Amino acid sequence: MQALAVGANAPQIDLSYIDGSEFSLAEARKRGPVVTAFFKVGCPVCQMAFPYLERVFKAYGQGKFTFVGVSQDNAKDTGAFCRQFGVSFPMLLDGKKYPASNAYGLTNVPTVFLISAAGKIELSSVSWSKAEVEELGRRLALVNQVPPVKIFNDSDKVIEFKPG
């Protein structure tokens, strides 16, 4: 099974944040679109991608949407990952049986979804894609009704695609 495609209905996610508080996708969608970034702490492509996802979050995170990481690891290791790679957006824990990852058909990480307030998948990005991270930024700029911010600096040596 492949990750859910654009246009699919997003399955409900009910998970705990790293601090133990509860997250509900249905509740988050009441605020607007939701970005879910699935990862595993030992994944080298995730380690490369998440600092750039942090830039997207920093650029637009105070807006009319929710941005969460969905870790396939425990709270301790997820916290260490966030500290090591400078990630500050909220983290959810997908548990030992990966209920959210399985519901979304994940085969690789990182996988990022942009879910509309109506519950449809608007962007589905599997592995690392520089173009898709830029597209995520453009879409979040539209949601916030602000000009797009440049996510990648000229000095960044970023590859276009890398499988997860």
PEZI-V694889 format. One record per pair of residues at least 6 apart in sequence whose ideal C-beta (glycine too) atoms are under 8 Angstrom apart, sorted by the first residue. I is the first residue (numbers start at 0). J is the second residue. D is the distance in whole Angstrom. If there is no record, write none. Layout:
# PEZI-V694889
I&J&D ; I&J&D
This chain:
# PEZI-V694889
0&104&4 ; 0&106&7 ; 1&104&6 ; 1&106&6 ; 1&125&8 ; 2&103&6 ; 2&104&5 ; 2&105&6 ; 2&106&7 ; 2&107&8 ; 2&110&5 ; 2&112&8 ; 2&123&6 ; 2&125&5 ; 3&9&7 ; 3&10&8 ; 3&103&5 ; 3&104&5 ; 3&112&7 ; 3&120&5 ; 3&123&6 ; 4&120&7 ; 4&123&6 ; 5&120&5 ; 5&121&6 ; 5&122&7 ; 5&123&6 ; 6&119&6 ; 6&120&6 ; 7&119&7 ; 7&120&5 ; 7&123&8 ; 8&118&6 ; 8&119&6 ; 8&120&8 ; 9&24&7 ; 9&33&8 ; 9&103&8 ; 9&112&7 ; 9&114&4 ; 9&118&5 ; 9&119&7 ; 9&120&6 ; 10&99&8 ; 10&102&4 ; 10&103&6 ; 11&23&8 ; 11&24&5 ; 11&25&6 ; 11&102&8 ; 12&22&7 ; 12&23&7 ; 12&24&4 ; 12&35&7 ; 12&69&8 ; 12&91&7 ; 12&99&5 ; 12&102&8 ; 13&21&7 ; 13&22&7 ; 13&23&5 ; 13&24&7 ; 14&21&8 ; 14&22&5 ; 14&69&7 ; 14&91&4 ; 14&92&6 ; 14&93&6 ; 14&94&7 ; 14&98&8 ; 14&99&6 ; 15&21&6 ; 15&22&7 ; 15&91&7 ; 15&92&6 ; 16&22&6 ; 16&89&6 ; 16&90&7 ; 16&91&6 ; 16&92&8 ; 17&70&8 ; 17&74&5 ; 17&77&6 ; 17&78&6 ; 17&89&8 ; 17&90&4 ; 17&91&8 ; 17&92&6 ; 22&67&7 ; 22&89&8 ; 22&91&5 ; 24&33&6 ; 24&114&7 ; 27&33&5 ; 27&65&4 ; 27&67&8 ; 28&114&7 ; 28&115&8 ; 28&116&5 ; 28&117&8 ; 28&118&6 ; 29&116&8 ; 30&63&7 ; 30&64&7 ; 30&65&6 ; 30&116&8 ; 31&62&8 ; 31&63&4 ; 31&64&5 ; 31&65&7 ; 31&116&5 ; 31&142&6 ; 32&63&8 ; 32&64&4 ; 32&65&8 ; 32&113&6 ; 32&114&6 ; 32&115&6 ; 32&116&6 ; 32&121&7 ; 32&138&8 ; 32&139&8 ; 32&142&6 ; 33&64&6 ; 33&65&5 ; 33&66&8 ; 33&67&7 ; 33&113&8 ; 33&114&5 ; 34&64&7 ; 34&65&7 ; 34&66&4 ; 34&67&7 ; 34&111&7 ; 34&112&7 ; 34&113&6 ; 34&114&8 ; 34&135&7 ; 34&139&7 ; 35&67&6 ; 35&68&8 ; 35&69&5 ; 35&99&8 ; 35&103&8 ; 35&111&7 ; 35&112&5 ; 35&114&7 ; 36&49&7 ; 36&52&5 ; 36&66&8 ; 36&67&7 ; 36&68&5 ; 36&69&7 ; 36&88&8 ; 36&109&6 ; 36&110&8 ; 36&111&5 ; 37&68&8 ; 37&69&5 ; 37&71&7 ; 37&93&7 ; 37&99&7 ; 37&100&6 ; 37&103&7 ; 37&105&6 ; 37&108&5 ; 37&109&6 ; 37&110&5 ; 37&111&7 ; 38&45&4 ; 38&48&8 ; 38&49&7 ; 38&68&6 ; 38&69&7 ; 38&70&6 ; 38&71&7 ; 38&80&8 ; 38&108&5 ; 38&109&5 ; 39&45&6 ; 39&70&8 ; 39&71&5 ; 39&72&6 ; 39&108&5 ; 40&70&7 ; 40&72&5 ; 40&76&5 ; 40&77&6 ; 40&79&7 ; 40&80&4 ; 41&72&8 ; 42&108&5 ; 42&109&7 ; 42&163&6 ; 44&108&7 ; 44&109&6 ; 44&126&6 ; 44&127&5 ; 44&161&5 ; 44&162&7 ; 44&163&4 ; 45&108&6 ; 45&109&5 ; 45&163&7 ; 46&80&8 ; 46&84&6 ; 47&127&6 ; 47&161&7 ; 48&109&5 ; 48&127&5 ; 48&132&8 ; 49&68&7 ; 49&80&8 ; 49&84&5 ; 49&86&5 ; 49&109&7 ; 50&84&5 ; 50&85&6 ; 50&86&7 ; 51&132&6 ; 51&150&6 ; 51&151&7 ; 51&157&7 ; 52&68&8 ; 52&86&8 ; 52&88&8 ; 52&109&8 ; 52&111&7 ; 52&132&7 ; 53&84&8 ; 53&85&6 ; 53&86&5 ; 53&87&7 ; 53&88&7 ; 54&150&5 ; 55&66&8 ; 55&132&7 ; 55&135&6 ; 55&136&5 ; 55&139&7 ; 55&150&6 ; 56&66&5 ; 56&87&7 ; 56&88&4 ; 57&87&8 ; 58&136&6 ; 58&139&8 ; 58&140&8 ; 58&148&4 ; 58&150&7 ; 59&66&8 ; 59&136&7 ; 59&139&4 ; 59&140&6 ; 59&142&8 ; 59&143&6 ; 59&145&7 ; 59&148&7 ; 60&66&6 ; 60&88&7 ; 62&139&7 ; 62&142&6 ; 62&143&4 ; 62&145&8 ; 63&142&6 ; 63&143&6 ; 64&139&6 ; 64&142&5 ; 64&143&8 ; 66&88&5 ; 66&89&7 ; 67&88&7 ; 67&89&5 ; 67&90&7 ; 67&91&5 ; 68&77&8 ; 68&81&8 ; 68&86&7 ; 68&88&6 ; 68&89&7 ; 68&90&5 ; 68&91&7 ; 69&90&8 ; 69&91&5 ; 69&93&5 ; 69&99&6 ; 69&100&7 ; 70&76&8 ; 70&77&4 ; 70&80&7 ; 70&90&6 ; 70&91&7 ; 70&92&6 ; 70&93&6 ; 71&93&5 ; 71&97&6 ; 71&100&6 ; 71&108&7 ; 72&80&7 ; 72&92&8 ; 73&92&7 ; 74&92&6 ; 77&90&5 ; 77&92&7 ; 78&90&8 ; 80&86&7 ; 81&87&7 ; 81&90&6 ; 91&99&8 ; 93&99&5 ; 93&100&5 ; 97&105&8 ; 103&110&7 ; 103&112&7 ; 106&125&7 ; 107&125&5 ; 107&126&5 ; 107&162&7 ; 107&163&4 ; 108&163&5 ; 109&124&8 ; 109&126&7 ; 109&127&7 ; 109&163&6 ; 110&123&8 ; 110&124&7 ; 110&125&5 ; 110&126&8 ; 110&163&7 ; 111&122&7 ; 111&123&8 ; 111&124&4 ; 111&131&7 ; 111&132&8 ; 111&135&7 ; 112&120&6 ; 112&122&7 ; 112&123&6 ; 112&124&8 ; 113&120&7 ; 113&121&5 ; 113&122&4 ; 113&135&6 ; 113&138&6 ; 113&139&8 ; 114&120&6 ; 114&121&7 ; 115&121&5 ; 121&138&7 ; 122&131&7 ; 122&134&7 ; 122&135&6 ; 122&138&7 ; 124&131&4 ; 124&132&7 ; 124&135&7 ; 125&163&7 ; 126&160&7 ; 126&161&6 ; 126&162&5 ; 126&163&4 ; 127&158&7 ; 127&160&6 ; 127&161&4 ; 127&162&8 ; 127&163&7 ; 128&159&7 ; 128&160&5 ; 129&151&7 ; 129&157&5 ; 129&158&7 ; 129&159&5 ; 129&160&7 ; 130&159&7 ; 132&150&6 ; 133&150&6 ; 133&151&7 ; 136&147&6 ; 136&148&7 ; 136&150&5 ; 137&147&5 ; 140&146&6 ; 140&147&4 ; 140&148&7 ; 151&157&6
